[in-house]
Amino acid sequence: MTLNLDAAIQSFAPFLTTLVSLFFTISVFRQYSKRRKIYQFIWGTGLLIFSVTTLFEFISEIYRWSISMYRAYYILIASLVAILGLGTVYLFNRRAGRHLTLYFAVVITSLIILTLNAQVDTEELQERIVGGSGMPAGVRIISPFLTIPGSIALIGGALYSWYITRRSYNLFIAIGALLVAGGGGLSRFGMEWALYVLELLGIALMYIGFIKSEEAIKKSI
C-alpha cells in the first residue's frame, strides 16, 4: 500500500507542477502584454518551457519515455534555468543581457547538435524518473555551462533585489529558484526522486513570490 501511494504521489507531482507553471506562465505573459518589458517575455518563455518539461515528465509516468520525447525533454530542461536567469539579467542590464544571450545561444546550439546525435541509453528510459541519466557523459557535461550561470543570475538577482528592497517576495523567488535548480542538480547524482518534488515546491514558491510582487506594485500605484 505504501509503495502504491508513493508511486501515485510521484506520478501526480509532475501534473500538479504543470498546472502551477501554466498559471504562472499565463500571469507573466499577461504582465508582459501590459508593460512590454523584454525580461517579462523571456521569463514567460522560460516558464512555458518549464511547463512543457513537466508535462513530458507526467506523460512518461503513464506511457514511459520515447527516444524522441526524451531528446526534446533533455534540451529543454537543460536550457530552462539559463533562460530564466537571462530574463533576470535583462531586468538589471540590457547590455549584459545581450552578451549573455549570445553565450547561451552558442551553448544551446551545441547542446542541440550533441543531443540529437547522441546514443540514448534505452535501458535508462525504462526508469520512472530519468533526469539526465539517459544521455552519455559527453552530452551531460554541457548542461552545467547553462545551469550554473543561469542559476547564479536567477537566484543571485532575486537575492540582490531582496537586499536592496527588503521585500519578502524576492526571497520566495530566490528560494523557489534554488529548489528547482537543486532538483536538477541532485538528479545528476542519482537522486532522481528529488527532481519532481523540488520542481513542484520550487515553482509554487516562485509563483507566490510573483503574486506578492504584483500586489506590491498595485499598492504603490
C-alpha positions, 0 to 999 in steps of 0.5 A: 500500500505504501509503495502504491501511494508513493508511486501515485504521489510521484506520478501526480507531482509532475501534473500538479507542477504543470498546472502551477507553471501554466498559471504562472506562465499565463500571469507573466505573459499577461504582465508582459502584454501590459508593460512590454518589458523584454525580461517579462517575455523571456521569463514567460518563455522560460516558464512555458518551457518549464511547463512543457518539461513537466508535462513530458515528465507526467506523460512518461509516468503513464506511457514511459519515455520515447527516444524522441520525447526524451531528446526534446525533454533533455534540451529543454530542461537543460536550457530552462534555468539559463533562460530564466536567469537571462530574463533576470539579467535583462531586468538589471542590464540590457547590455549584459543581457545581450552578451549573455544571450549570445553565450547561451545561444552558442551553448544551446546550439551545441547542446542541440547538435550533441543531443540529437546525435547522441546514443540514448541509453534505452535501458535508462528510459525504462526508469520512472524518473530519468533526469539526465541519466539517459544521455552519455557523459559527453552530452551531460557535461554541457548542461552545467555551462547553462545551469550554473550561470543561469542559476547564479543570475536567477537566484543571485538577482532575486537575492540582490533585489531582496537586499536592496528592497527588503521585500519578502517576495524576492526571497520566495523567488530566490528560494523557489529558484534554488529548489528547482535548480537543486532538483536538477542538480541532485538528479545528476547524482542519482537522486532522481526522486528529488527532481519532481518534488523540488520542481513542484515546491520550487515553482509554487514558491516562485509563483507566490513570490510573483503574486506578492510582487504584483500586489506590491506594485498595485499598492504603490500605484 
